[in-house]
Amino acid sequence: MESYLNENFDVKSKHSSDEALERWREVCGFVKNPKRRFRFTANLPKRYEAAAMRRTNQENLRVAVLVSKAALQFISGVQASDYVVPEEVKAAGFQICADELGSLAEGHDVKKLKVHGGVDGVAAKLSTSTTNGLTSDTSLLNKRQQVYGVNKFAEAEAKGFWVFVWEALHDMTLMILGVCAFVSLIVGIAMEGWPKGAHDGLGIVASILLVVFVTATSDYRQSLQFRDLDKEKKKITVQVTRSACRQKMSIYDLLPGDIVHLNIGDQVPADGLFVSGFSVLIDESSLTGESEPVMVNAENPFMLSGTKLQDGSCKMMVTTVGMRTQWGKLMATLSEGGDDETPLQVKLNGVATIIGKVGLFFAVVTFAVMVQGLFMTKLREGTIWSWSGEEALQMLEFFAVAVTIVVVAVPEGLPLAVTLSLAFAMKKMMNDKALVRHLAACETMGSATSICSDKTGTLTTNHMTLVKSCICMGVKEVGNDNKASFCSDIPESTVKLLLQSIFTNTGGEIVINKDGQREILGTPTETALLEFGLSLGGDSQAERQVSKIVKVEPFNSTKKRMGVVLQLPEGGLRAHTKGASEIVLAGCDKVINSNGEVVPLDEKSINHLNATINQFANEALRTLCLAYMELENGFSPDNAIPVSGYTCIGIVGIKDPVRPGVKESVATCRSAGITVRMVTGDNINTAKAIARECGILTDDGIAIEGPDFREKSQEEMLALIPKIQVMGRSSPMDKHTLVKQLRTTFDEVVAVTGDGTNDAPALHEADIGLAMGIAGTEVRNRLI
């Protein structure tokens, strides 16, 4: 049986081929009720339809992009538009309709955009502000919604209870029993009259109805549970500016004219136009099929729903929502395709098929034996050509017995029972604040033998506080009670440089929320730095207004640094950078001393700073180095920000406490035979300190840095990987390599946690992708 199942019913836990999914369905062959058996499996015809639609979209969009590029080269002037605003749109207070807006982004129509006055012109026609966003007035928002629609995709209507009753009646054996009941009623009433002759037939009818209603009730409850889970999976929030206040909002509440703030890893929630931002690269492969990312800027401002920010950050104005977007039309078809079935579901379908064939064989044998007995009796009596009504009923009874054997023997509901148990597991995990997006994850999680965990936000709380610093070569503790003395010990010029670095070279933002309170938005690391800057008396808005930002390079896991170029009010250009301490420090050749003077970075200073980094790291602090340089030879925004020649401002240590219960959880995993490894981009000493605190790093374990790991030969890796417990300063490909080796070479079932888009390769490779909602980007969450 095992070899038969492996040969015909073997599918992967992730990314099964269509051929494998088709094969096991064909092997199932004759099933009692296909509507039930295949209810919670992928709808392959719908998937093929979606794939064809995707190919059409890709071709259309590719043509549109090429045409827009050509238009950019040949547009010499803008002719007057013959577009007429519909009366109902005018009456609502707008100057552009939903169809016209849809054609702008979808067709990448540069000429049409110029006709409408560019991004600012479209904003004016939508009665919105690219700075303050829409007004929060409910009546105005409702009017806008009536004109432009809502940002929701069409979904199949929920099936009612009677639909499930109808589907349950499609069971082949119940149909056969129904025919038996009908014949039994006719023959019984003809022979014995009403009501005595109807007892057997009505008994069969009652049994059929009982089975049908029990089955339908179970299936209906299941469908309601799956619908609730699906709603939870689709809860995605984005940062939106409305009435000049930044706030979190569901993507389903977005309307044309909304100003949305997007960062690396976010999915574009609706079609729109780029307003402002830096280094924005968009992955449009899901729509256009092009693997090369597209640069989005003022010259090419079109952003399509469903695409993802591969790099950079920006503000976007929503123009088209819901089913008017190509992504909306595609998702409507894709959603009908369903999730891939889990390996256990497929195996149990195989078991049900085998048992069904065995049951059918014995049913046929039983029927043949009973009929043979009757025929032999009649042969002996010489009445083979003479049949009474009683003997006809006896034959019918034999047939009913055979059908009953099939009904009892074939476990048609077995795969459904497993699906239901997995759904219950999903529900329980959801109650524990763990959202599982795919049924297969629940099943595969129980088989995990190795966990490659990120540190920040997974093993730690992700609530960061800056507690130590080394500014002007002096190490100081930072606390609420010594802020005044902290500033007095540092030269004023250095404090100004430090505040400029904190408030301009940041991915975070200090805003006033709708309650009128000051709120810091951004990653926990950025939040900790901004809080530190505010505590020193800094003013974020003033710093940003004084200097003009020329270029921004956002942080990512590959570079492990971020940078900004400023045009100073007194003239001249200055670059600020911050990131992994040892990487940024390696690009410095000067340092600010205790007198606030810029001096060459000699060996003694380098040793002091490296010792400080190690000291902070050994205390389980996340370390960052801040540096700057004067760009005396000018700078072009088309060039990359320099990586060397900087002056070190200082090093800061940020505390991120270990989550309560992590040590016990690691111990539980060990006792269950699961190996837990920490794979992080942080300093190796910080990683080791946290790993020891969590119980991950033991005396016989190895801690290694990513650059050292990737230089190892295949033979060295095979000897090293089983002993690795901590990997620091790892790149996305280091994590991918480790996961791939564990899965393929060591035959492990690997679970991976990631901290953003750059971990997508490892998450794709892993058997299970796990994300902590506190820091998960939408790109990563979709992988789980």
Secondary structure, 3 states (H helix, E strand, C coil): CHHHHHHHCCCCCCCCCHHHHHHHHHHHCCCCCHHHHCCCCCCHHHHHHHHHHHHHHHHHHHHHHHHHHHHHHHCCCCCCCCCCCCHHHHHCCCCCCHHHHHHHHHCCCHHHHHHCCHHHHHHHHCCCCCCCCECCCHHHHHHHHHHHCCCCCCCCCCCCHHHHHHHHCCCHHHHHHHHHHHHHHHHHHHHHCCCHHHHHHHHHHHHHHHHHHHHHHHHHHHHHHHHHHHHHHCCCEEEEEECCEEEEEEHHHCCCCCEEEEECCCECCCEEEEEEEEEEEEECHHHHCCCCCEECCCCCCEECCCCEEEEEEEEEEEEECHHHCHHHHHHHHHHHHCCCCCHHHHHHHHHHHHHHHHHHHHHHHHHHHHHHHHHHHHHHHCCCCCCCHHHHHHHHHHHHHHHHHHHHHCCCCHHHHHHHHHHHHHHHHHHCCCCCCCHHHHHHHCCCCEEEECCCCCCECCCCEEEEEEECCEEEECCCCCHHHHHHCCCHHHHHHHHHHHHHCCCCEEEECCCCCEEEECCHHHHHHHHHHHHCCCCHHHHHHHCEEEEEECCCCCCCEEEEEEECCCCCEEEEEEEEHHHHHHCEEEEECCCCCEEECCHHHHHHHHHHHHHHHHCCEEEEEEEEEECCCCCCCCCCCCCCCEEEEEEEEEECCECCCHHHHHHHHHHCCCEEEEECCCCHHHHHHHHHHHCCCCCCCEEEEHHHHHCCCHHHHHHHHHHEEEEECCCHHHHHHHHHHHHHCCCCCEEEECCCHHHHHHHHHCCEEECCCCCCCHHHHCCC
